[in-house]
Amino acid sequence: MRTIFILCFILVLSHTGLLGQRVYIEKYRSLADVSVFVVKYPSQADLLVYTEGYSSQSNGNVGRWYFCKYKSESTRSIYFVRYESQADLKIYFVKYPSMSKWINQKKKCLMD
């Protein structure tokens, strides 16, 4: 019985990364994991982001974000900066989920 419990626990832990990007917006930059700047054009972005309506719809680290109301629900916390030079990650919001993707693969580790 204990072995089954341990196996179930390991399975749950291994699948937590599959829930997608649940993002919380911080009020202060020092509390955020990543500082983000929203660019005007998709060609300027590191990541094209689609915002999901439900947490269950976001999947993996492919730019489909669900904005959480509480930090405890999130996988990453972000802070929107005023200037592009202050940002760790530049994003552009897209209209369709199929358009969300990483442009700069080197920065993908910021949201893992």
All heavy atoms as an XYZ file, in Angstrom:
932
protein
N       0.822     -1.193      0.000
C       0.000      0.000      0.000
C       0.873      1.267      0.000
O       0.572      2.218     -0.693
C      -0.910     -0.032      1.236
C      -1.896      1.071      1.278
S      -3.081      0.844     -0.043
C      -4.197      2.116      0.289
N       1.926      1.222      0.791
C       2.819      2.373      0.864
C       3.516      2.612     -0.479
O       3.723      3.750     -0.886
C       3.839      2.142      1.972
C       4.741      3.312      2.189
C       5.664      3.102      3.346
N       6.559      4.249      3.436
C       7.561      4.319      4.247
N       7.820      3.321      5.059
N       8.325      5.375      4.264
N       3.864      1.525     -1.162
C       4.519      1.633     -2.455
C       3.607      2.309     -3.473
O       4.064      3.141     -4.261
C       4.909      0.228     -2.975
O       5.509     -0.514     -1.934
C       5.870      0.333     -4.130
N       2.340      1.974     -3.455
C       1.376      2.586     -4.376
C       1.266      4.082     -4.086
O       1.224      4.899     -5.009
C       0.005      1.890     -4.266
C       0.119      0.459     -4.770
C      -1.058      2.648     -5.042
C      -1.108     -0.382     -4.524
N       1.228      4.437     -2.820
C       1.144      5.850     -2.438
C       2.366      6.620     -2.932
O       2.250      7.717     -3.483
C       1.014      5.978     -0.915
C       1.042      7.393     -0.440
C      -0.072      8.212     -0.581
C       2.188      7.930      0.130
C      -0.048      9.519     -0.153
C       2.225      9.234      0.553
C       1.119     10.033      0.419
N       3.534      6.056     -2.776
C       4.772      6.705     -3.215
C       4.789      6.861     -4.736
O       5.156      7.909     -5.255
C       6.006      5.925     -2.710
C       6.113      6.038     -1.184
C       7.288      6.428     -3.365
C       7.149      5.154     -0.549
N       4.369      5.835     -5.460
C       4.317      5.919     -6.922
C       3.330      6.992     -7.388
O       3.617      7.752     -8.311
C       3.937      4.567     -7.519
C       5.017      3.498     -7.478
C       4.478      2.166     -7.975
C       6.213      3.922     -8.305
N       2.180      7.066     -6.741
C       1.192      8.104     -7.086
C       1.750      9.492     -6.803
O       1.551     10.422     -7.590
C      -0.111      7.890     -6.319
S      -1.026      6.454     -6.864
N       2.441      9.640     -5.696
C       3.035     10.923     -5.329
C       4.077     11.357     -6.356
O       4.115     12.511     -6.779
C       3.660     10.808     -3.936
C       4.236     12.087     -3.432
C       3.405     13.115     -3.011
C       5.604     12.281     -3.375
C       3.931     14.302     -2.551
C       6.144     13.460     -2.916
C       5.303     14.474     -2.503
N       4.903     10.430     -6.810
C       5.925     10.730     -7.819
C       5.275     11.106     -9.142
O       5.714     12.041     -9.816
C       6.891      9.533     -7.985
C       7.752      9.377     -6.724
C       7.775      9.696     -9.212
C       8.571      8.115     -6.667
N       4.214     10.425     -9.523
C       3.505     10.762    -10.759
C       2.915     12.162    -10.705
O       2.986     12.916    -11.671
C       2.393      9.745    -11.026
C       2.836      8.432    -11.641
C       1.671      7.454    -11.699
C       3.404      8.658    -13.021
N       2.346     12.527     -9.580
C       1.775     13.863     -9.430
C       2.862     14.918     -9.534
O       2.701     15.928    -10.217
C       1.009     13.990     -8.090
C       0.652     15.424     -7.797
C      -0.239     13.130     -8.121
N       3.982     14.694     -8.900
C       5.089     15.648     -8.959
C       5.657     15.770    -10.353
O       6.021     16.868    -10.787
C       6.204     15.243     -7.989
C       5.935     15.480     -6.517
C       7.119     14.994     -5.691
C       5.660     16.930     -6.228
N       5.729     14.682    -11.080
C       6.310     14.732    -12.422
C       5.402     15.425    -13.422
O       5.870     15.935    -14.429
C       6.641     13.325    -12.904
O       5.456     12.570    -13.082
N       4.114     15.464    -13.160
C       3.184     16.087    -14.092
C       2.833     17.530    -13.746
O       2.063     18.157    -14.455
C       1.893     15.279    -14.193
C       2.084     13.981    -14.914
N       2.421     13.923    -16.241
C       2.028     12.700    -14.486
C       2.533     12.652    -16.606
N       2.317     11.900    -15.560
N       3.392     18.080    -12.699
C       3.077     19.461    -12.344
C       3.579     20.446    -13.387
O       2.988     21.497    -13.573
C       3.666     19.841    -10.964
O       5.057     19.560    -10.973
C       2.965     19.117     -9.851
N       4.636     20.126    -14.103
C       5.137     20.998    -15.150
C       4.244     21.026    -16.389
O       4.345     21.903    -17.220
N       3.352     20.041    -16.510
C       2.479     19.970    -17.672
C       1.250     20.862    -17.536
O       0.457     20.966    -18.455
C       2.032     18.519    -17.893
C       3.145     17.519    -18.146
C       2.573     16.113    -18.246
C       3.905     17.866    -19.402
N       1.081     21.472    -16.398
C      -0.103     22.290    -16.178
C      -0.039     23.617    -16.902
O      -1.037     24.304    -17.006
C      -0.294     22.527    -14.672
C      -0.622     21.289    -13.860
C      -0.658     21.627    -12.379
C      -1.913     20.656    -14.294
N       1.091     23.977    -17.405
C       1.213     25.208    -18.179
C       1.748     26.359    -17.362
O       2.160     26.215    -16.223
N       1.730     27.505    -17.988
C       2.275     28.698    -17.358
C       1.169     29.457    -16.650
O       0.379     30.142    -17.276
C       2.934     29.578    -18.422
C       4.095     28.923    -19.115
C       5.259     28.684    -18.189
O       5.748     29.609    -17.571
N       5.698     27.454    -18.084
N       1.108     29.274    -15.359
C       0.197     30.053    -14.531
C       1.017     31.207    -13.981
O       1.984     31.000    -13.258
C      -0.376     29.186    -13.423
C      -1.251     28.072    -13.976
C      -1.697     27.183    -12.877
N      -0.523     26.735    -12.120
C      -0.397     25.542    -11.604
N      -1.336     24.664    -11.742
N       0.682     25.221    -10.925
N       0.633     32.418    -14.330
C       1.458     33.600    -14.078
C       0.747     34.539    -13.106
O      -0.449     34.769    -13.222
C       1.757     34.329    -15.414
C       2.561     35.578    -15.181
C       2.473     33.405    -16.373
N       1.525     35.057    -12.179
C       1.020     36.047    -11.227
C       1.768     37.360    -11.460
O       2.987     37.361    -11.616
C       1.242     35.572     -9.790
C       0.816     36.572     -8.746
C      -0.525     36.791     -8.469
C       1.765     37.306     -8.048
C      -0.923     37.714     -7.521
C       1.376     38.232     -7.088
C       0.033     38.432     -6.831
O      -0.357     39.345     -5.901
N       1.045     38.468    -11.482
C       1.662     39.780    -11.700
C       2.006     40.401    -10.343
O       1.107     40.658     -9.535
C       0.722     40.707    -12.492
C       0.383     40.084    -13.835
C       1.366     42.075    -12.686
C      -0.716     40.796    -14.581
N       3.278     40.624    -10.127
C       3.754     41.219     -8.878
C       3.619     42.744     -8.920
O       3.672     43.348     -9.984
C       5.228     40.875     -8.646
C       5.482     39.439     -8.291
C       5.086     39.074     -6.876
O       4.620     39.949     -6.114
O       5.255     37.905     -6.521
N       3.488     43.331     -7.736
C       3.415     44.797     -7.628
C       4.796     45.428     -7.556
O       4.956     46.604     -7.849
C       2.602     45.186     -6.398
C       1.151     44.815     -6.505
C       0.384     45.230     -5.288
C      -1.067     44.784     -5.412
N      -1.841     45.115     -4.227
N       5.786     44.615     -7.145
C       7.150     45.109     -6.998
C       8.119     44.228     -7.777
O       8.014     43.003     -7.757
C       7.558     45.149     -5.522
C       6.616     45.970     -4.683
C       5.662     45.365     -3.886
C       6.668     47.360     -4.721
C       4.783     46.122     -3.130
C       5.788     48.124     -3.973
C       4.850     47.504     -3.179
O       3.982     48.253     -2.450
N       9.063     44.855     -8.440
C      10.024     44.140     -9.281
C      10.878     43.166     -8.483
O      11.215     42.083     -8.964
C      10.904     45.159    -10.006
C      11.829     44.544    -11.004
C      12.611     45.591    -11.741
N      13.446     44.970    -12.748
C      14.288     45.618    -13.500
N      14.405     46.917    -13.378
N      15.010     44.998    -14.376
N      11.224     43.532     -7.284
C      12.096     42.686     -6.472
C      11.448     41.355     -6.084
O      12.144     40.398     -5.757
C      12.520     43.442     -5.212
O      11.385     43.805     -4.457
N      10.128     41.273     -6.124
C       9.430     40.047     -5.766
C       9.205     39.115     -6.955
O       8.843     37.958     -6.781
C       8.068     40.379     -5.138
C       8.101     41.182     -3.840
C       6.689     41.541     -3.409
C       8.819     40.413     -2.754
N       9.420     39.605     -8.157
C       9.124     38.835     -9.367
C      10.264     37.906     -9.760
O      11.434     38.201     -9.518
C       8.821     39.788    -10.508
N       9.891     36.802    -10.398
C      10.879     35.880    -10.961
C      11.466     36.441    -12.252
O      12.651     36.285    -12.517
C      10.235     34.523    -11.269
C       9.703     33.831    -10.029
O      10.323     33.969     -8.962
O       8.671     33.154    -10.131
N      10.607     37.080    -13.056
C      10.999     37.582    -14.366
C      10.409     38.970    -14.586
O       9.241     39.207    -14.293
C      10.491     36.636    -15.489
C      10.915     37.125    -16.849
C      10.959     35.220    -15.263
N      11.221     39.884    -15.101
C      10.704     41.197    -15.495
C      10.386     41.160    -16.986
O      11.169     40.653    -17.789
C      11.697     42.303    -15.170
O      12.923     42.066    -15.790
N       9.210     41.697    -17.343
C       8.667     41.551    -18.687
C       8.336     42.911    -19.280
O       7.848     43.800    -18.582
C       7.392     40.675    -18.638
C       6.723     40.596    -19.991
C       7.712     39.286    -18.125
N       8.601     43.046    -20.584
C       8.222     44.244    -21.316
C       7.365     43.823    -22.504
O       7.699     42.872    -23.214
C       9.464     44.992    -21.815
C       9.154     46.242    -22.572
C       8.759     47.393    -21.909
C       9.241     46.278    -23.953
C       8.466     48.552    -22.609
C       8.958     47.429    -24.671
C       8.562     48.573    -23.986
N       6.259     44.523    -22.721
C       5.371     44.237    -23.850
C       5.777     45.115    -25.024
O       5.740     46.341    -24.936
C       3.897     44.487    -23.473
C       2.986     44.163    -24.652
C       3.497     43.676    -22.254
N       6.171     44.479    -26.121
C       6.617     45.198    -27.313
C       5.445     45.483    -28.249
O       4.379     44.893    -28.119
C       7.724     44.416    -28.063
C       8.971     44.320    -27.221
C       7.246     43.046    -28.484
N       5.664     46.392    -29.204
C       4.605     46.803    -30.128
C       4.423     45.851    -31.300
O       3.342     45.769    -31.868
C       4.894     48.206    -30.668
C       4.777     49.288    -29.641
C       5.007     50.645    -30.262
C       4.914     51.744    -29.202
N       5.129     53.071    -29.791
N       5.493     45.145    -31.673
C       5.450     44.288    -32.860
C       5.957     42.884    -32.538
O       6.892     42.727    -31.744
C       6.302     44.885    -33.980
C       5.897     46.293    -34.330
C       6.654     47.382    -33.890
C       4.747     46.546    -35.067
C       6.283     48.688    -34.199
C       4.360     47.850    -35.375
C       5.130     48.905    -34.936
O       4.753     50.187    -35.229
N       5.385     41.854    -33.157
C       5.823     40.473    -32.888
C       7.293     40.220    -33.213
O       7.935     39.397    -32.567
C       4.926     39.619    -33.792
C       3.866     40.496    -34.307
C       4.271     41.910    -34.091
N       7.821     40.925    -34.181
C       9.223     40.716    -34.576
C      10.213     41.165    -33.503
O      11.370     40.767    -33.518
C       9.511     41.448    -35.879
O       9.268     42.835    -35.725
N       9.761     41.988    -32.566
C      10.631     42.476    -31.497
C      10.617     41.562    -30.270
O      11.421     41.734    -29.361
C      10.185     43.870    -31.052
C      10.238     44.916    -32.128
C       9.588     46.221    -31.679
O       8.623     46.224    -30.916
N      10.132     47.329    -32.162
N       9.716     40.599    -30.227
C       9.485     39.796    -29.026
C      10.387     38.576    -28.929
O      10.839     38.032    -29.945
C       8.029     39.349    -28.995
N      10.620     38.151    -27.688
C      11.276     36.878    -27.410
C      10.235     35.764    -27.351
O      10.528     34.609    -27.634
C      12.004     36.916    -26.063
C      13.111     37.949    -26.022
O      13.829     38.091    -27.031
O      13.248     38.616    -24.988
N       9.016     36.131    -26.958
C       7.936     35.171    -26.764
C       6.617     35.769    -27.226
O       6.295     36.911    -26.883
C       7.849     34.787    -25.282
C       6.693     33.923    -24.814
C       6.733     32.547    -25.470
C       6.713     33.784    -23.298
N       5.870     35.003    -28.000
C       4.517     35.400    -28.393
C       3.558     34.718    -27.422
O       3.547     33.487    -27.321
C       4.221     34.971    -29.833
C       5.175     35.500    -30.898
C       4.783     34.975    -32.276
C       5.203     37.013    -30.901
N       2.767     35.505    -26.697
C       1.939     35.002    -25.603
C       0.458     35.075    -25.945
O      -0.025     36.092    -26.436
C       2.198     35.818    -24.311
C       1.277     35.376    -23.190
C       3.643     35.693    -23.885
N      -0.237     33.980    -25.645
C      -1.694     33.947    -25.734
C      -2.218     33.769    -24.319
O      -1.758     32.897    -23.584
C      -2.161     32.794    -26.621
C      -3.666     32.676    -26.679
C      -4.402     33.573    -27.444
C      -4.340     31.708    -25.961
C      -5.790     33.490    -27.494
C      -5.708     31.618    -26.007
C      -6.435     32.506    -26.773
O      -7.807     32.429    -26.807
N      -3.173     34.591    -23.914
C      -3.725     34.478    -22.561
C      -4.944     33.567    -22.572
O      -5.871     33.762    -23.344
C      -4.111     35.857    -21.986
O      -5.017     36.484    -22.876
C      -2.901     36.725    -21.802
N      -4.903     32.575    -21.721
C      -5.980     31.593    -21.593
C      -7.013     32.059    -20.582
O      -6.688     32.786    -19.642
C      -5.414     30.242    -21.149
C      -4.506     29.582    -22.152
C      -5.239     29.019    -23.352
O      -6.483     29.098    -23.421
O      -4.552     28.500    -24.249
N      -8.224     31.594    -20.750
C      -9.302     31.928    -19.831
C      -9.347     31.029    -18.610
O      -9.883     31.400    -17.573
N      -8.770     29.829    -18.747
C      -8.794     28.845    -17.666
C      -7.406     28.231    -17.501
O      -6.694     28.030    -18.481
C      -9.806     27.736    -17.955
C     -11.215     28.254    -18.119
C     -11.737     28.503    -19.379
C     -11.999     28.531    -17.007
C     -13.019     28.992    -19.536
C     -13.279     29.030    -17.150
C     -13.790     29.254    -18.414
O     -15.061     29.752    -18.555
N      -7.074     27.896    -16.271
C      -5.769     27.319    -15.966
C      -5.546     26.003    -16.695
O      -4.442     25.702    -17.131
C      -5.648     27.109    -14.463
O      -4.470     26.448    -14.141
N      -6.592     25.227    -16.849
C      -6.468     23.915    -17.490
C      -6.165     24.005    -18.984
O      -5.728     23.038    -19.591
C      -7.758     23.118    -17.279
O      -8.852     23.812    -17.844
N      -6.403     25.150    -19.600
C      -6.171     25.301    -21.033
C      -4.723     25.616    -21.373
O      -4.292     25.407    -22.503
C      -7.069     26.400    -21.605
C      -8.529     26.035    -21.589
C      -9.403     27.181    -22.063
O      -9.041     28.346    -21.918
N     -10.542     26.838    -22.625
N      -3.988     26.155    -20.428
C      -2.578     26.453    -20.703
C      -1.783     25.162    -20.564
O      -2.022     24.371    -19.653
C      -2.060     27.509    -19.723
O      -2.148     27.044    -18.403
N      -0.855     24.929    -21.499
C      -0.106     23.679    -21.441
C       1.355     23.900    -21.803
O       1.671     24.483    -22.821
C      -0.728     22.622    -22.361
C      -0.869     23.087    -23.778
O      -0.586     24.234    -24.085
N      -1.296     22.210    -24.650
N       2.217     23.450    -20.931
C       3.655     23.521    -21.181
C       4.207     24.934    -21.247
O       3.537     25.909    -20.927
N       5.434     25.030    -21.681
C       6.123     26.314    -21.782
C       6.137     26.753    -23.247
O       7.168     26.837    -23.890
C       7.547     26.170    -21.236
C       8.262     27.487    -21.142
O       7.715     28.545    -21.424
N       9.525     27.435    -20.759
N       4.941     27.013    -23.782
C       4.813     27.372    -25.198
C       4.201     28.755    -25.388
O       3.839     29.125    -26.491
C       3.991     26.319    -25.974
C       4.745     25.018    -26.076
C       2.626     26.135    -25.367
N       4.056     29.514    -24.312
C       3.533     30.870    -24.434
C       2.041     30.996    -24.222
O       1.444     31.999    -24.585
N       1.427     29.985    -23.639
C       0.000     30.067    -23.317
C      -0.107     30.288    -21.812
O       0.092     29.370    -21.025
C      -0.709     28.802    -23.765
C      -0.674     28.671    -25.284
C      -1.247     27.389    -25.762
N      -2.693     27.380    -25.582
C      -3.474     26.407    -26.016
N      -2.960     25.376    -26.655
N      -4.768     26.457    -25.817
N      -0.414     31.520    -21.436
C      -0.415     31.922    -20.033
C      -1.823     32.060    -19.486
O      -2.737     32.508    -20.167
C       0.279     33.264    -19.869
C       1.763     33.246    -20.061
C       2.551     32.193    -20.407
C       2.635     34.368    -19.935
N       3.855     32.577    -20.492
C       3.945     33.921    -20.216
C       2.443     35.701    -19.627
C       5.044     34.762    -20.170
C       3.541     36.530    -19.595
C       4.825     36.066    -19.858
N      -1.946     31.705    -18.214
C      -3.157     31.958    -17.451
C      -2.751     32.861    -16.294
O      -1.842     32.531    -15.539
C      -3.753     30.648    -16.926
C      -4.866     30.867    -15.937
C      -6.113     31.300    -16.365
C      -4.669     30.664    -14.575
C      -7.137     31.524    -15.458
C      -5.680     30.874    -13.670
C      -6.913     31.306    -14.116
O      -7.923     31.527    -13.215
N      -3.390     34.015    -16.185
C      -3.043     34.957    -15.117
C      -3.828     34.617    -13.859
O      -5.060     34.656    -13.849
C      -3.310     36.391    -15.563
C      -2.317     36.881    -16.575
C      -2.621     36.863    -17.923
C      -1.066     37.326    -16.189
C      -1.698     37.300    -18.868
C      -0.140     37.761    -17.121
C      -0.460     37.746    -18.466
N      -3.099     34.281    -12.796
C      -3.691     33.879    -11.521
C      -4.016     35.087    -10.659
O      -3.359     36.125    -10.748
C      -2.718     32.998    -10.741
S      -2.299     31.487    -11.574
N      -4.991     34.899     -9.807
C      -5.376     35.942     -8.867
C      -4.471     35.920     -7.623
O      -4.247     36.941     -7.003
C      -6.829     35.732     -8.468
C      -7.479     36.894     -7.819
C      -8.963     36.654     -7.636
C      -9.656     37.900     -7.152
N     -11.101     37.695     -7.010
N      -3.971     34.737     -7.291
C      -3.143     34.573     -6.097
C      -1.785     33.978     -6.467
O      -1.699     33.094     -7.325
C      -3.838     33.666     -5.082
C      -5.201     34.169     -4.703
C      -6.350     33.571     -5.218
C      -5.344     35.269     -3.862
C      -7.599     34.036     -4.887
C      -6.595     35.745     -3.529
C      -7.724     35.131     -4.039
O      -8.960     35.601     -3.726
N      -0.748     34.439     -5.795
C       0.617     33.981     -6.081
C       0.791     32.490     -5.809
O       1.534     31.814     -6.511
C       1.617     34.789     -5.265
C       3.047     34.490     -5.638
C       4.032     35.389     -4.960
C       5.435     35.096     -5.444
N       6.400     36.027     -4.916
N       0.103     31.971     -4.810
C       0.240     30.556     -4.463
C      -0.249     29.622     -5.574
O       0.136     28.461     -5.618
C      -0.521     30.262     -3.170
O      -1.892     30.579     -3.327
N      -1.075     30.119     -6.480
C      -1.579     29.310     -7.588
C      -0.631     29.312     -8.784
O      -0.783     28.510     -9.697
C      -2.932     29.855     -8.073
C      -4.024     29.827     -7.045
C      -5.276     30.538     -7.531
O      -5.206     31.273     -8.536
O      -6.316     30.344     -6.908
N       0.329     30.221     -8.792
C       1.143     30.436     -9.991
C       2.391     29.555    -10.031
O       2.854     29.059     -9.009
C       1.558     31.901    -10.069
O       2.466     32.203     -9.043
N       2.910     29.400    -11.252
C       4.189     28.715    -11.441
C       5.312     29.733    -11.613
O       6.467     29.426    -11.370
C       4.157     27.786    -12.675
O       3.754     28.537    -13.807
C       3.223     26.627    -12.460
N       4.971     30.948    -12.043
C       5.932     32.042    -12.220
C       5.279     33.358    -11.841
O       4.098     33.567    -12.064
C       6.392     32.168    -13.675
C       7.405     31.182    -14.098
C       8.778     31.567    -13.552
N       9.751     30.554    -13.845
C      10.254     29.735    -12.934
N       9.901     29.800    -11.703
N      11.144     28.843    -13.275
N       6.094     34.255    -11.288
C       5.613     35.615    -11.023
C       6.390     36.573    -11.921
O       7.588     36.398    -12.140
C       5.792     35.983     -9.550
O       7.144     35.946     -9.190
N       5.669     37.550    -12.455
C       6.291     38.498    -13.383
C       6.015     39.926    -12.930
O       5.098     40.173    -12.138
C       5.799     38.304    -14.833
C       4.289     38.588    -14.949
C       6.142     36.925    -15.347
C       3.783     38.659    -16.367
N       6.809     40.829    -13.443
C       6.614     42.253    -13.203
C       6.762     42.959    -14.541
O       7.740     42.737    -15.262
C       7.646     42.786    -12.204
C       7.534     44.266    -11.959
C       6.541     44.766    -11.134
C       8.405     45.159    -12.574
C       6.417     46.133    -10.915
C       8.300     46.519    -12.358
C       7.300     46.999    -11.521
O       7.171     48.346    -11.319
N       5.774     43.774    -14.902
C       5.842     44.516    -16.153
C       6.656     45.790    -15.944
O       6.290     46.646    -15.135
C       4.438     44.862    -16.651
C       3.682     43.673    -17.165
C       2.690     43.071    -16.423
C       3.983     43.142    -18.413
C       1.987     41.984    -16.896
C       3.294     42.039    -18.906
C       2.299     41.459    -18.143
N       7.758     45.892    -16.677
C       8.643     47.059    -16.571
C       8.221     48.127    -17.577
O       7.512     47.856    -18.542
C      10.125     46.677    -16.779
C      10.616     45.804    -15.647
C      10.342     46.020    -18.113
N       8.675     49.333    -17.342
C       8.309     50.475    -18.177
C       9.191     50.605    -19.419
O       8.744     51.074    -20.459
C       8.398     51.744    -17.341
C       7.853     52.966    -18.023
C       7.836     54.117    -17.084
N       6.536     54.141    -16.415
C       6.143     55.102    -15.613
N       6.954     56.100    -15.338
N       4.959     55.072    -15.060
N      10.438     50.172    -19.302
C      11.390     50.327    -20.406
C      11.933     48.971    -20.856
O      12.182     48.082    -20.039
C      12.545     51.236    -19.988
C      12.086     52.591    -19.525
C      12.060     52.913    -18.171
C      11.637     53.529    -20.442
C      11.618     54.147    -17.745
C      11.188     54.772    -20.019
C      11.181     55.073    -18.673
O      10.721     56.293    -18.258
N      12.142     48.843    -22.150
C      12.612     47.592    -22.747
C      13.963     47.152    -22.188
O      14.205     45.963    -21.988
C      12.701     47.774    -24.261
C      13.022     46.528    -25.022
C      13.005     46.735    -26.526
O      12.529     47.777    -27.001
O      13.500     45.836    -27.227
N      14.827     48.091    -21.910
C      16.167     47.769    -21.410
C      16.142     47.159    -20.008
O      17.111     46.527    -19.593
C      17.035     49.023    -21.407
O      16.455     50.020    -20.591
N      15.051     47.319    -19.274
C      14.935     46.773    -17.927
C      14.425     45.330    -17.915
O      14.437     44.676    -16.884
C      13.972     47.627    -17.091
C      14.415     49.038    -16.878
C      13.333     49.861    -16.196
O      12.141     49.607    -16.354
N      13.755     50.861    -15.446
N      13.975     44.847    -19.054
C      13.292     43.555    -19.114
C      14.232     42.373    -19.283
O      15.239     42.458    -19.989
C      12.288     43.567    -20.256
N      13.857     41.273    -18.640
C      14.516     39.990    -18.877
C      13.918     39.332    -20.118
O      14.597     38.616    -20.837
C      14.308     39.045    -17.690
C      14.891     39.574    -16.400
O      15.960     40.207    -16.458
O      14.274     39.361    -15.339
N      12.627     39.583    -20.329
C      11.878     38.922    -21.391
C      10.973     39.927    -22.090
O      10.266     40.691    -21.432
C      11.031     37.798    -20.777
C      10.209     36.919    -21.694
C      11.118     36.098    -22.601
C       9.331     36.005    -20.873
N      10.986     39.913    -23.419
C      10.104     40.790    -24.208
C       8.999     39.926    -24.798
O       9.288     38.899    -25.428
C      10.882     41.499    -25.314
C      11.926     42.464    -24.777
C      12.685     43.126    -25.888
C      13.740     42.167    -26.386
N      14.620     42.724    -27.399
N       7.747     40.349    -24.587
C       6.617     39.556    -25.064
C       5.703     40.383    -25.959
O       5.724     41.614    -25.918
C       5.795     38.958    -23.904
C       5.120     40.057    -23.073
C       6.647     38.058    -23.038
C       4.084     39.550    -22.100
N       4.911     39.666    -26.743
C       3.885     40.273    -27.578
C       2.643     39.404    -27.429
O       2.720     38.178    -27.550
C       4.332     40.322    -29.038
C       3.299     40.917    -29.965
C       3.156     42.292    -30.081
C       2.449     40.111    -30.722
C       2.206     42.849    -30.919
C       1.506     40.653    -31.557
C       1.381     42.026    -31.648
O       0.437     42.572    -32.478
N       1.488     40.015    -27.138
C       0.245     39.266    -26.971
C      -0.396     39.003    -28.329
O      -0.598     39.928    -29.120
C      -0.724     40.026    -26.063
C      -0.296     40.032    -24.625
C       0.261     41.175    -24.066
C      -0.423     38.913    -23.832
C       0.665     41.191    -22.739
C      -0.026     38.908    -22.506
C       0.518     40.059    -21.959
N      -0.718     37.734    -28.597
C      -1.328     37.330    -29.860
C      -2.811     37.007    -29.664
O      -3.265     36.789    -28.540
C      -0.594     36.116    -30.478
C       0.817     36.499    -30.881
C      -0.574     34.935    -29.536
N      -3.555     36.969    -30.765
C      -5.000     36.765    -30.711
C      -5.415     35.296    -30.669
O      -6.503     34.979    -30.201
C      -5.661     37.415    -31.926
C      -5.599     38.911    -31.920
C      -6.319     39.479    -33.123
C      -6.207     40.997    -33.142
N      -6.906     41.569    -34.301
N      -4.585     34.404    -31.191
C      -4.952     33.000    -31.310
C      -3.926     32.101    -30.631
O      -2.722     32.373    -30.705
C      -5.071     32.613    -32.790
C      -6.032     33.496    -33.543
C      -5.563     34.481    -34.403
C      -7.401     33.369    -33.361
C      -6.442     35.307    -35.086
C      -8.295     34.191    -34.035
C      -7.807     35.159    -34.897
O      -8.677     35.977    -35.556
N      -4.376     30.997    -30.019
C      -3.444     30.100    -29.325
C      -2.402     29.477    -30.244
O      -1.279     29.215    -29.831
C      -4.337     29.018    -28.728
C      -5.720     29.351    -29.044
C      -5.765     30.586    -29.857
N      -2.751     29.259    -31.487
C      -1.812     28.639    -32.420
C      -0.636     29.558    -32.758
O       0.383     29.101    -33.269
C      -2.540     28.248    -33.708
O      -3.121     29.391    -34.309
N      -0.770     30.836    -32.475
C       0.297     31.799    -32.771
C       1.325     31.903    -31.646
O       2.389     32.495    -31.824
C      -0.305     33.179    -33.036
C      -1.180     33.231    -34.268
S      -2.034     34.798    -34.444
C      -0.680     35.892    -34.836
N       1.021     31.357    -30.474
C       1.938     31.481    -29.341
C       3.143     30.566    -29.547
O       3.003     29.398    -29.901
C       1.229     31.134    -28.039
O       0.837     29.783    -28.035
N       4.333     31.143    -29.353
C       5.570     30.361    -29.499
C       6.763     31.173    -29.019
O       6.689     32.383    -28.857
C       5.788     29.946    -30.946
C       6.021     31.108    -31.900
C       6.267     30.609    -33.303
C       6.486     31.770    -34.254
N       6.776     31.327    -35.605
N       7.857     30.471    -28.814
C       9.117     31.104    -28.457
C       9.837     31.523    -29.726
O      10.022     30.729    -30.634
C       9.993     30.159    -27.651
C       9.574     30.061    -26.233
C       8.751     29.127    -25.684
C       9.933     30.952    -25.183
N       8.576     29.380    -24.358
C       9.288     30.494    -24.016
C      10.723     32.092    -25.109
C       9.426     31.139    -22.794
C      10.854     32.726    -23.891
C      10.217     32.258    -22.750
N      10.266     32.773    -29.781
C      11.071     33.276    -30.881
C      12.549     33.120    -30.523
O      13.340     32.640    -31.306
C      10.747     34.763    -31.173
C       9.254     34.962    -31.444
C      11.605     35.296    -32.307
C       8.731     34.260    -32.671
N      12.893     33.528    -29.314
C      14.269     33.426    -28.816
C      14.352     32.227    -27.863
O      14.010     32.336    -26.681
C      14.666     34.728    -28.110
C      16.117     34.749    -27.720
O      16.807     33.745    -27.775
N      16.588     35.915    -27.302
N      14.802     31.110    -28.365
C      14.863     29.860    -27.572
C      15.814     29.967    -26.372
O      15.648     29.244    -25.392
C      15.295     28.694    -28.466
C      14.283     28.328    -29.522
C      13.027     27.719    -28.951
O      13.050     27.044    -27.944
N      11.892     28.002    -29.598
N      16.789     30.864    -26.428
C      17.754     31.027    -25.351
C      17.096     31.543    -24.070
O      17.588     31.305    -22.977
C      18.881     31.962    -25.757
C      19.763     31.404    -26.839
C      20.836     32.385    -27.242
C      21.661     31.822    -28.382
N      22.665     32.785    -28.855
N      15.988     32.243    -24.217
C      15.313     32.813    -23.046
C      14.211     31.900    -22.492
O      13.543     32.238    -21.534
C      14.735     34.179    -23.408
C      15.822     35.163    -23.778
C      15.463     36.531    -23.386
C      16.611     37.479    -23.700
N      16.286     38.836    -23.377
N      14.037     30.764    -23.095
C      13.004     29.817    -22.671
C      13.198     29.373    -21.221
O      12.231     29.110    -20.508
C      12.994     28.612    -23.609
C      11.793     27.730    -23.463
C      11.749     26.683    -24.553
C      10.483     25.872    -24.434
N      10.353     24.901    -25.527
N      14.429     29.310    -20.793
C      14.731     28.871    -19.421
C      14.181     29.832    -18.372
O      13.996     29.451    -17.212
C      16.226     28.689    -19.241
S      17.165     30.208    -19.450
N      13.886     31.061    -18.731
C      13.333     32.029    -17.776
C      11.955     31.610    -17.259
O      11.580     31.930    -16.144
C      13.219     33.415    -18.415
C      14.517     34.129    -18.738
C      14.241     35.395    -19.540
C      15.271     34.456    -17.468
N      11.198     30.903    -18.093
C       9.852     30.521    -17.714
C       9.725     29.025    -17.369
O       8.624     28.546    -17.149
C       8.869     30.880    -18.830
C       8.746     32.357    -19.082
S       8.239     33.324    -17.648
C       6.546     32.839    -17.469
N      10.833     28.304    -17.337
C      10.785     26.874    -16.961
C      10.645     26.717    -15.479
O      10.993     27.499    -14.695
C      12.043     26.133    -17.439
C      11.922     25.749    -18.903
O      10.805     25.643    -19.396
O      12.984     25.553    -19.523
